[in-house]
């Protein structure tokens, strides 16, 4: 499968993003680092489904451990105070948690278990189990995905990035800061994986130009710059995604969970009042950490990096009609999300919702002419072949499980049996939650972790007599604050796949930001979250 895509990689990845120093006659001779070439196109390998790869040992163990544990629990007596239906839900929840944690099967496959197991064992009807798969927040995310695909199709996101980057200053720190600003800003609206994949080759090209044209820089400074800019892109795309409900999956999962379980609605604009301050604090701290505290990036450049970015920008040509029209649709959507609290006061817009805004924008992209002679439409259904349906299915499965936990009485039982936790001071409890989720997410999927823990944390909040959002917010935010390992987040995995990073130095940089994240998440959760979301 890798061989099948090598030609596409050589054609689109190397030739589109490297500078003019690339020798196109031989795709293996380019300005890219030799490490990248020797890794047999590792970036492409991180994007491909390796069908010939055997499951890892933890996946094989999880595949059997989940059912074995579930079957074993059926021979146990129902715990005191727990109904028989709640015990069945607990068994199925543990099975799903084990499979999610070990990725024994694709996480979306695990998310579909409620559709089979809940009706089969009398927990709920198939209609009740399937209803959460149509939660309106899922359509908010779907609409966001479609708009992001339109931006990527016409390279609008790349033009935005290069337009900003060509104006960053002439030293190492400002280059890192410029890439981080662009990464964070784009990831508010575009999937952070897409942002990272788009910026990675641009960054590699800049690294290579800086290394080859600035002879006064020591090898250590070159390596520090390399780590700072690559990790900066990954970290900033993750942090930027926390700013909006469509920026990262855990945010949307939390909004859907609170709506489905407690009928608490979080508006797009309300969440931005929490997410943007968080990003505005964390991105600069991440930049300082990467350029001053963990690594040291102090050199001045001879403007070769800026010239390389200017060349890439010029290669895009003048802005096209499709780019302008996609940009207009995107701006209208963003303004509608932000101004919705005001717009719904107008009588004929009283039914306006964040999800309907997202879907309206998505539908328009299939209707509006592109103005391009090569293709008259801005978007065709075929362009969505890579749409991440697995994330949308995971939303549904997580919400279906959470609904069963609540309706069966399991949430109440968990809350009453963990009532001692509620005796902790709220700041200490929130910090404990943040620490647990951050370091657990280093090894597991952040959205699977969010889906697993939200019902438990929500039950504790109800038992304590506080608004569930107070404890749900730190779970959600902390799930996006794991920065140490390649497997912690998709952006980390993508930049690690470049072959230019080593895990020990990633851990060194990541643990510093993890600690920063714990402090900021805790502070925001006990101050800003109650004030804005109540």
HUHUCOR-V699766 format. One record per residue. N is the residue number from 1. RES is the residue in one letter. PSI is psi in radians with two decimals (none if undefined). OMEGA is omega in whole degrees, 0 to 359 (none if undefined). Layout:
n->N res->RES psi->PSI omega->OMEGA
n->N res->RES psi->PSI omega->OMEGA
This chain:
n->1 res->X psi->-0.65 omega->176
n->2 res->X psi->-0.76 omega->181
n->3 res->X psi->-0.63 omega->180
n->4 res->X psi->-0.61 omega->186
n->5 res->X psi->-0.07 omega->182
n->6 res->X psi->-0.71 omega->180
n->7 res->X psi->-0.75 omega->178
n->8 res->X psi->-0.68 omega->180
n->9 res->X psi->-0.83 omega->182
n->10 res->X psi->-0.66 omega->185
n->11 res->X psi->-0.81 omega->189
n->12 res->X psi->-0.64 omega->185
n->13 res->X psi->-1.00 omega->183
n->14 res->X psi->-0.87 omega->189
n->15 res->X psi->-0.48 omega->183
n->16 res->X psi->-0.51 omega->193
n->17 res->X psi->-0.36 omega->178
n->18 res->X psi->2.87 omega->184
n->19 res->X psi->-3.12 omega->184
n->20 res->X psi->-0.07 omega->176
n->21 res->X psi->-0.24 omega->182
n->22 res->X psi->2.36 omega->174
n->23 res->X psi->1.78 omega->186
n->24 res->X psi->-0.22 omega->180
n->25 res->X psi->-0.41 omega->177
n->26 res->X psi->1.88 omega->185
n->27 res->X psi->-0.25 omega->180
n->28 res->X psi->-0.13 omega->177
n->29 res->X psi->1.82 omega->183
n->30 res->X psi->3.06 omega->178
n->31 res->X psi->-0.11 omega->177
n->32 res->X psi->2.61 omega->179
n->33 res->X psi->2.56 omega->178
n->34 res->X psi->-0.50 omega->179
n->35 res->X psi->-0.66 omega->181
n->36 res->X psi->-0.79 omega->180
n->37 res->X psi->-0.76 omega->183
n->38 res->X psi->-0.36 omega->179
n->39 res->X psi->0.20 omega->178
n->40 res->X psi->0.89 omega->176
n->41 res->X psi->1.00 omega->184
n->42 res->X psi->-0.53 omega->180
n->43 res->X psi->-0.75 omega->178
n->44 res->X psi->-0.69 omega->182
n->45 res->X psi->-0.53 omega->178
n->46 res->X psi->-0.36 omega->182
n->47 res->X psi->-0.34 omega->188
n->48 res->X psi->2.61 omega->171
n->49 res->X psi->2.03 omega->185
n->50 res->X psi->1.53 omega->186
n->51 res->X psi->-0.38 omega->181
n->52 res->X psi->0.03 omega->183
n->53 res->X psi->2.25 omega->178
n->54 res->X psi->2.60 omega->178
n->55 res->X psi->2.51 omega->175
n->56 res->X psi->2.87 omega->184
n->57 res->X psi->-0.69 omega->181
n->58 res->X psi->-0.49 omega->177
n->59 res->X psi->-0.71 omega->179
n->60 res->X psi->-0.71 omega->178
n->61 res->X psi->-0.80 omega->181
n->62 res->X psi->-0.62 omega->182
n->63 res->X psi->-0.67 omega->180
n->64 res->X psi->-0.53 omega->182
n->65 res->X psi->-0.69 omega->181
n->66 res->X psi->-1.04 omega->179
n->67 res->X psi->-0.65 omega->180
n->68 res->X psi->-0.76 omega->179
n->69 res->X psi->-0.75 omega->181
n->70 res->X psi->-0.79 omega->179
n->71 res->X psi->-0.72 omega->179
n->72 res->X psi->-0.67 omega->181
n->73 res->X psi->-0.43 omega->180
n->74 res->X psi->-0.36 omega->179
n->75 res->X psi->-0.05 omega->179
n->76 res->X psi->2.75 omega->174
n->77 res->X psi->2.55 omega->177
n->78 res->X psi->2.22 omega->180
n->79 res->X psi->2.62 omega->182
n->80 res->X psi->2.32 omega->178
n->81 res->X psi->-0.06 omega->181
n->82 res->X psi->2.33 omega->178
n->83 res->X psi->2.84 omega->180
n->84 res->X psi->-0.68 omega->180
n->85 res->X psi->-0.72 omega->179
n->86 res->X psi->-0.65 omega->180
n->87 res->X psi->-0.67 omega->177
n->88 res->X psi->-0.74 omega->178
n->89 res->X psi->-0.70 omega->179
n->90 res->X psi->-0.74 omega->179
n->91 res->X psi->-0.82 omega->181
n->92 res->X psi->-0.62 omega->177
n->93 res->X psi->-0.69 omega->178
n->94 res->X psi->-0.71 omega->176
n->95 res->X psi->-0.83 omega->181
n->96 res->X psi->-0.67 omega->180
n->97 res->X psi->-0.72 omega->180
n->98 res->X psi->-0.76 omega->180
n->99 res->X psi->-0.64 omega->176
n->100 res->X psi->-0.78 omega->184
n->101 res->X psi->-0.64 omega->183
n->102 res->X psi->-0.15 omega->185
n->103 res->X psi->0.76 omega->179
n->104 res->X psi->-0.65 omega->172
n->105 res->X psi->2.87 omega->178
n->106 res->X psi->2.46 omega->187
n->107 res->X psi->-0.51 omega->178
n->108 res->X psi->-0.57 omega->178
n->109 res->X psi->-0.76 omega->176
n->110 res->X psi->-0.67 omega->181
n->111 res->X psi->-0.36 omega->180
n->112 res->X psi->-0.12 omega->181
n->113 res->X psi->-0.71 omega->179
n->114 res->X psi->-0.54 omega->180
n->115 res->X psi->-0.44 omega->180
n->116 res->X psi->-0.84 omega->189
n->117 res->X psi->-0.67 omega->184
n->118 res->X psi->-0.86 omega->177
n->119 res->X psi->-0.64 omega->184
n->120 res->X psi->-0.65 omega->184
n->121 res->X psi->0.27 omega->172
n->122 res->X psi->0.36 omega->178
n->123 res->X psi->-0.74 omega->179
n->124 res->X psi->2.96 omega->175
n->125 res->X psi->2.90 omega->179
n->126 res->X psi->-0.59 omega->179
n->127 res->X psi->-0.77 omega->180
n->128 res->X psi->-0.65 omega->180
n->129 res->X psi->-0.57 omega->185
n->130 res->X psi->-0.40 omega->184
n->131 res->X psi->-0.75 omega->180
n->132 res->X psi->-0.33 omega->178
n->133 res->X psi->-0.17 omega->177
n->134 res->X psi->0.34 omega->178
n->135 res->X psi->2.46 omega->187
n->136 res->X psi->-0.45 omega->180
n->137 res->X psi->-0.50 omega->176
n->138 res->X psi->-0.64 omega->180
n->139 res->X psi->-0.45 omega->172
n->140 res->X psi->-0.80 omega->180
n->141 res->X psi->-0.69 omega->179
n->142 res->X psi->-0.79 omega->178
n->143 res->X psi->-0.72 omega->177
n->144 res->X psi->-0.72 omega->177
n->145 res->X psi->-0.81 omega->185
n->146 res->X psi->-0.75 omega->178
n->147 res->X psi->-0.70 omega->178
n->148 res->X psi->-0.68 omega->178
n->149 res->X psi->-0.66 omega->178
n->150 res->X psi->-0.73 omega->178
n->151 res->X psi->-0.74 omega->181
n->152 res->X psi->-0.64 omega->182
n->153 res->X psi->-0.71 omega->183
n->154 res->X psi->0.20 omega->176
n->155 res->X psi->0.43 omega->179
n->156 res->X psi->-0.70 omega->181
n->157 res->X psi->-0.60 omega->179
n->158 res->X psi->-0.69 omega->179
n->159 res->X psi->-0.76 omega->178
n->160 res->X psi->-0.80 omega->182
n->161 res->X psi->-0.86 omega->184
n->162 res->X psi->-0.57 omega->178
n->163 res->X psi->-0.72 omega->179
n->164 res->X psi->-0.77 omega->187
n->165 res->X psi->-0.54 omega->183
n->166 res->X psi->-0.20 omega->180
n->167 res->X psi->0.04 omega->179
n->168 res->X psi->2.78 omega->188
n->169 res->X psi->3.12 omega->187
n->170 res->X psi->0.68 omega->174
n->171 res->X psi->2.91 omega->185
n->172 res->X psi->-0.76 omega->182
n->173 res->X psi->-0.75 omega->182
n->174 res->X psi->-0.58 omega->176
n->175 res->X psi->-0.81 omega->178
n->176 res->X psi->-0.79 omega->180
n->177 res->X psi->-0.68 omega->179
n->178 res->X psi->-0.80 omega->178
n->179 res->X psi->-0.69 omega->181
n->180 res->X psi->-0.68 omega->179
n->181 res->X psi->-0.81 omega->180
n->182 res->X psi->-0.76 omega->181
n->183 res->X psi->-0.80 omega->181
n->184 res->X psi->-0.75 omega->183
n->185 res->X psi->-0.77 omega->180
n->186 res->X psi->-0.65 omega->184
n->187 res->X psi->-0.19 omega->172
n->188 res->X psi->-0.48 omega->188
n->189 res->X psi->-0.44 omega->181
n->190 res->X psi->2.56 omega->179
n->191 res->X psi->2.36 omega->183
n->192 res->X psi->-0.47 omega->176
n->193 res->X psi->-0.73 omega->179
n->194 res->X psi->-0.73 omega->178
n->195 res->X psi->-0.80 omega->181
n->196 res->X psi->-0.77 omega->180
n->197 res->X psi->-0.60 omega->181
n->198 res->X psi->-0.71 omega->184
n->199 res->X psi->-0.43 omega->184
n->200 res->X psi->-0.93 omega->180
n->201 res->X psi->-0.55 omega->176
n->202 res->X psi->-0.77 omega->180
n->203 res->X psi->-0.71 omega->180
n->204 res->X psi->-0.70 omega->178
n->205 res->X psi->-0.75 omega->178
n->206 res->X psi->-0.74 omega->178
n->207 res->X psi->-0.81 omega->183
n->208 res->X psi->-0.72 omega->179
n->209 res->X psi->-0.77 omega->179
n->210 res->X psi->-0.78 omega->181
n->211 res->X psi->-0.69 omega->188
n->212 res->X psi->-0.36 omega->186
n->213 res->X psi->-0.13 omega->180
n->214 res->X psi->1.43 omega->186
n->215 res->X psi->-0.30 omega->182
n->216 res->X psi->-0.14 omega->182
n->217 res->X psi->2.30 omega->179
n->218 res->X psi->2.83 omega->179
n->219 res->X psi->-0.64 omega->179
n->220 res->X psi->-0.73 omega->178
n->221 res->X psi->-0.67 omega->178
n->222 res->X psi->-0.77 omega->180
n->223 res->X psi->-0.72 omega->178
n->224 res->X psi->-0.72 omega->178
n->225 res->X psi->-0.73 omega->180
n->226 res->X psi->-0.82 omega->179
n->227 res->X psi->-0.73 omega->184
n->228 res->X psi->-0.77 omega->185
n->229 res->X psi->-0.67 omega->181
n->230 res->X psi->-0.82 omega->178
n->231 res->X psi->-0.56 omega->178
n->232 res->X psi->-0.72 omega->178
n->233 res->X psi->-0.82 omega->182
n->234 res->X psi->-0.85 omega->182
n->235 res->X psi->-0.78 omega->183
n->236 res->X psi->-0.61 omega->179
n->237 res->X psi->-0.63 omega->177
n->238 res->X psi->-0.81 omega->181
n->239 res->X psi->-0.76 omega->180
n->240 res->X psi->-0.63 omega->179
n->241 res->X psi->-0.40 omega->179
n->242 res->X psi->-0.20 omega->186
n->243 res->X psi->-0.51 omega->185
n->244 res->X psi->2.88 omega->179
n->245 res->X psi->-0.42 omega->180
n->246 res->X psi->-0.01 omega->185
n->247 res->X psi->-0.58 omega->181
n->248 res->X psi->2.62 omega->188
n->249 res->X psi->-0.73 omega->180
n->250 res->X psi->-0.61 omega->178
n->251 res->X psi->-0.83 omega->180
n->252 res->X psi->-0.64 omega->178
n->253 res->X psi->-0.76 omega->180
n->254 res->X psi->-0.79 omega->180
n->255 res->X psi->-0.74 omega->180
n->256 res->X psi->-0.71 omega->180
n->257 res->X psi->-0.82 omega->181
n->258 res->X psi->-0.64 omega->179
n->259 res->X psi->-0.76 omega->184
n->260 res->X psi->-0.66 omega->188
n->261 res->X psi->-0.71 omega->186
n->262 res->X psi->0.06 omega->182
n->263 res->X psi->0.63 omega->175
n->264 res->X psi->2.07 omega->182
n->265 res->X psi->2.27 omega->176
n->266 res->X psi->2.08 omega->179
n->267 res->X psi->2.72 omega->179
n->268 res->X psi->-0.82 omega->183
n->269 res->X psi->-0.60 omega->178
n->270 res->X psi->-0.77 omega->181
n->271 res->X psi->-0.59 omega->179
n->272 res->X psi->-0.53 omega->178
n->273 res->X psi->-0.32 omega->175
n->274 res->X psi->-0.81 omega->186
n->275 res->X psi->-0.70 omega->182
n->276 res->X psi->-0.81 omega->175
n->277 res->X psi->-0.68 omega->178
n->278 res->X psi->-0.83 omega->180
n->279 res->X psi->-0.69 omega->181
n->280 res->X psi->-0.43 omega->177
n->281 res->X psi->-0.78 omega->188
n->282 res->X psi->-0.66 omega->181
n->283 res->X psi->-0.86 omega->176
n->284 res->X psi->-0.66 omega->178
n->285 res->X psi->-0.67 omega->176
n->286 res->X psi->-0.70 omega->179
n->287 res->X psi->-0.80 omega->178
n->288 res->X psi->-0.72 omega->180
n->289 res->X psi->-0.75 omega->184
n->290 res->X psi->-0.50 omega->186
n->291 res->X psi->-0.24 omega->185
n->292 res->X psi->-0.72 omega->187
n->293 res->X psi->-0.95 omega->182
n->294 res->X psi->-0.89 omega->176
n->295 res->X psi->2.89 omega->182
n->296 res->X psi->1.91 omega->181
n->297 res->X psi->1.70 omega->187
n->298 res->X psi->-0.04 omega->189
n->299 res->X psi->2.74 omega->171
n->300 res->X psi->2.55 omega->182
n->301 res->X psi->2.95 omega->175
n->302 res->X psi->0.43 omega->178
n->303 res->X psi->0.22 omega->178
n->304 res->X psi->-0.60 omega->178
n->305 res->X psi->-0.76 omega->179
n->306 res->X psi->-0.66 omega->179
n->307 res->X psi->-0.70 omega->178
n->308 res->X psi->-0.75 omega->178
n->309 res->X psi->-0.66 omega->179
n->310 res->X psi->-0.68 omega->179
n->311 res->X psi->-0.78 omega->178
n->312 res->X psi->-0.72 omega->179
n->313 res->X psi->-0.76 omega->180
n->314 res->X psi->-0.55 omega->179
n->315 res->X psi->-0.38 omega->179
n->316 res->X psi->-0.32 omega->182
n->317 res->X psi->-2.94 omega->179
n->318 res->X psi->2.71 omega->181
n->319 res->X psi->2.37 omega->186
n->320 res->X psi->2.88 omega->178
n->321 res->X psi->-0.76 omega->178
n->322 res->X psi->-0.68 omega->179
n->323 res->X psi->-0.76 omega->180
n->324 res->X psi->-0.77 omega->184
n->325 res->X psi->-0.68 omega->175
n->326 res->X psi->-0.71 omega->179
n->327 res->X psi->-0.68 omega->179
n->328 res->X psi->-0.78 omega->178
n->329 res->X psi->-0.78 omega->180
n->330 res->X psi->-0.78 omega->180
n->331 res->X psi->-0.71 omega->178
n->332 res->X psi->-0.75 omega->179
n->333 res->X psi->-0.82 omega->182
n->334 res->X psi->-0.76 omega->179
n->335 res->X psi->-0.67 omega->179
n->336 res->X psi->-0.70 omega->177
n->337 res->X psi->-0.79 omega->184
n->338 res->X psi->-0.67 omega->186
n->339 res->X psi->0.09 omega->184
n->340 res->X psi->-0.71 omega->178
n->341 res->X psi->-0.50 omega->177
n->342 res->X psi->-0.66 omega->183
n->343 res->X psi->-0.61 omega->184
n->344 res->X psi->-0.17 omega->176
n->345 res->X psi->-0.27 omega->174
n->346 res->X psi->2.27 omega->190
n->347 res->X psi->-0.85 omega->185
n->348 res->X psi->-0.05 omega->176
n->349 res->X psi->0.24 omega->184
n->350 res->X psi->-0.44 omega->180
n->351 res->X psi->0.12 omega->182
n->352 res->X psi->2.36 omega->183
n->353 res->X psi->2.70 omega->180
n->354 res->X psi->-0.71 omega->181
n->355 res->X psi->-0.70 omega->179
n->356 res->X psi->-0.58 omega->175
n->357 res->X psi->-0.79 omega->180
n->358 res->X psi->-0.79 omega->182
n->359 res->X psi->-0.58 omega->177
n->360 res->X psi->-0.78 omega->177
n->361 res->X psi->-0.73 omega->180
n->362 res->X psi->-0.76 omega->180
n->363 res->X psi->-0.71 omega->180
n->364 res->X psi->-0.59 omega->182
n->365 res->X psi->-0.37 omega->176
n->366 res->X psi->-0.20 omega->185
n->367 res->X psi->-0.73 omega->185
n->368 res->X psi->2.26 omega->176
n->369 res->X psi->2.56 omega->183
n->370 res->X psi->-0.48 omega->185
n->371 res->X psi->0.10 omega->180
n->372 res->X psi->2.29 omega->183
n->373 res->X psi->-0.51 omega->182
n->374 res->X psi->-0.59 omega->180
n->375 res->X psi->2.02 omega->186
n->376 res->X psi->-0.17 omega->183
n->377 res->X psi->2.50 omega->177
n->378 res->X psi->-0.61 omega->184
n->379 res->X psi->2.42 omega->174
n->380 res->X psi->2.75 omega->183
n->381 res->X psi->-0.54 omega->180
n->382 res->X psi->-0.44 omega->181
n->383 res->X psi->-0.17 omega->181
n->384 res->X psi->0.32 omega->183
n->385 res->X psi->-0.46 omega->180
n->386 res->X psi->0.26 omega->179
n->387 res->X psi->2.31 omega->186
n->388 res->X psi->1.30 omega->179
n->389 res->X psi->-0.48 omega->183
n->390 res->X psi->-0.64 omega->180
n->391 res->X psi->-0.71 omega->180
n->392 res->X psi->-0.69 omega->177
n->393 res->X psi->-0.66 omega->178
n->394 res->X psi->-0.70 omega->175
n->395 res->X psi->-0.90 omega->183
n->396 res->X psi->-0.79 omega->181
n->397 res->X psi->-0.73 omega->179
n->398 res->X psi->-0.70 omega->179
n->399 res->X psi->-0.62 omega->178
n->400 res->X psi->-0.75 omega->177
n->401 res->X psi->-0.78 omega->181
n->402 res->X psi->-0.68 omega->179
n->403 res->X psi->-0.74 omega->179
n->404 res->X psi->-0.68 omega->178
n->405 res->X psi->-0.71 omega->181
n->406 res->X psi->-0.86 omega->185
n->407 res->X psi->-0.51 omega->182
n->408 res->X psi->-0.21 omega->183
n->409 res->X psi->-0.03 omega->181
n->410 res->X psi->-0.66 omega->180
n->411 res->X psi->-0.76 omega->179
n->412 res->X psi->-0.69 omega->180
n->413 res->X psi->-0.76 omega->179
n->414 res->X psi->-0.78 omega->182
n->415 res->X psi->-0.78 omega->181
n->416 res->X psi->-0.59 omega->181
n->417 res->X psi->-0.26 omega->175
n->418 res->X psi->0.38 omega->182
n->419 res->X psi->-0.45 omega->179
n->420 res->X psi->-0.52 omega->178
n->421 res->X psi->-0.60 omega->181
n->422 res->X psi->-0.24 omega->178
n->423 res->X psi->-0.23 omega->178
n->424 res->X psi->2.58 omega->172
n->425 res->X psi->2.46 omega->185
n->426 res->X psi->-0.79 omega->179
n->427 res->X psi->-0.68 omega->179
n->428 res->X psi->-0.69 omega->178
n->429 res->X psi->-0.81 omega->180
n->430 res->X psi->-0.74 omega->179
n->431 res->X psi->-0.68 omega->179
n->432 res->X psi->-0.73 omega->178
n->433 res->X psi->-0.79 omega->181
n->434 res->X psi->-0.78 omega->180
n->435 res->X psi->-0.82 omega->182
n->436 res->X psi->-0.84 omega->184
n->437 res->X psi->-0.74 omega->182
n->438 res->X psi->-0.86 omega->185
n->439 res->X psi->-0.44 omega->173
n->440 res->X psi->-0.66 omega->182
n->441 res->X psi->-0.29 omega->175
n->442 res->X psi->-0.43 omega->185
n->443 res->X psi->-0.17 omega->183
n->444 res->X psi->2.93 omega->178
n->445 res->X psi->2.33 omega->182
n->446 res->X psi->-0.63 omega->180
n->447 res->X psi->-0.61 omega->177
n->448 res->X psi->-0.69 omega->177
n->449 res->X psi->-0.75 omega->179
n->450 res->X psi->-0.81 omega->181
n->451 res->X psi->-0.60 omega->182
n->452 res->X psi->-0.73 omega->190
n->453 res->X psi->-0.37 omega->181
n->454 res->X psi->-0.79 omega->179
n->455 res->X psi->-0.65 omega->180
n->456 res->X psi->-0.84 omega->181
n->457 res->X psi->-0.64 omega->177
n->458 res->X psi->-0.70 omega->178
n->459 res->X psi->-0.70 omega->178
n->460 res->X psi->-0.73 omega->180
n->461 res->X psi->-0.75 omega->179
n->462 res->X psi->-0.73 omega->179
n->463 res->X psi->-0.60 omega->179
n->464 res->X psi->-0.24 omega->181
n->465 res->X psi->0.46 omega->179
n->466 res->X psi->2.84 omega->179
n->467 res->X psi->2.22 omega->182
n->468 res->X psi->-0.47 omega->182
n->469 res->X psi->-0.46 omega->182
n->470 res->X psi->-0.62 omega->179
n->471 res->X psi->-0.43 omega->179
n->472 res->X psi->-0.63 omega->181
n->473 res->X psi->-0.83 omega->179
n->474 res->X psi->-0.57 omega->175
n->475 res->X psi->-0.83 omega->184
n->476 res->X psi->-0.84 omega->182
n->477 res->X psi->-0.71 omega->181
n->478 res->X psi->-0.54 omega->179
n->479 res->X psi->-0.31 omega->178
n->480 res->X psi->0.20 omega->183
n->481 res->X psi->0.48 omega->176
n->482 res->X psi->2.08 omega->189
n->483 res->X psi->-0.01 omega->191
n->484 res->X psi->-0.85 omega->192
n->485 res->X psi->2.74 omega->178
n->486 res->X psi->-0.58 omega->184
n->487 res->X psi->-0.08 omega->185
n->488 res->X psi->-0.79 omega->180
n->489 res->X psi->2.71 omega->176
n->490 res->X psi->-0.74 omega->177
n->491 res->X psi->-0.68 omega->176
n->492 res->X psi->-0.77 omega->181
n->493 res->X psi->-0.67 omega->182
n->494 res->X psi->-0.83 omega->181
n->495 res->X psi->-0.56 omega->176
n->496 res->X psi->-0.58 omega->179
n->497 res->X psi->-0.18 omega->177
n->498 res->X psi->-0.32 omega->182
n->499 res->X psi->0.10 omega->184
n->500 res->X psi->0.05 omega->182
n->501 res->X psi->2.63 omega->174
n->502 res->X psi->2.51 omega->186
n->503 res->X psi->-0.76 omega->181
n->504 res->X psi->-0.72 omega->180
n->505 res->X psi->-0.52 omega->174
n->506 res->X psi->-0.75 omega->179
n->507 res->X psi->-0.74 omega->180
n->508 res->X psi->-0.77 omega->180
n->509 res->X psi->-0.70 omega->185
n->510 res->X psi->-0.66 omega->183
n->511 res->X psi->-0.58 omega->177
n->512 res->X psi->-0.75 omega->180
n->513 res->X psi->-0.55 omega->174
n->514 res->X psi->-0.79 omega->181
n->515 res->X psi->-0.70 omega->176
n->516 res->X psi->-0.74 omega->180
n->517 res->X psi->-0.71 omega->179
n->518 res->X psi->-0.80 omega->182
n->519 res->X psi->-0.81 omega->184
n->520 res->X psi->-0.77 omega->179
n->521 res->X psi->-0.77 omega->179
n->522 res->X psi->-0.81 omega->182
n->523 res->X psi->-0.82 omega->180
n->524 res->X psi->-0.67 omega->185
n->525 res->X psi->-0.50 omega->182
n->526 res->X psi->-0.04 omega->179
n->527 res->X psi->-1.17 omega->187
n->528 res->X psi->-0.71 omega->183
n->529 res->X psi->-0.88 omega->178
n->530 res->X psi->-0.60 omega->182
n->531 res->X psi->-0.72 omega->185
n->532 res->X psi->-0.75 omega->186
n->533 res->X psi->-0.17 omega->170
n->534 res->X psi->none omega->none
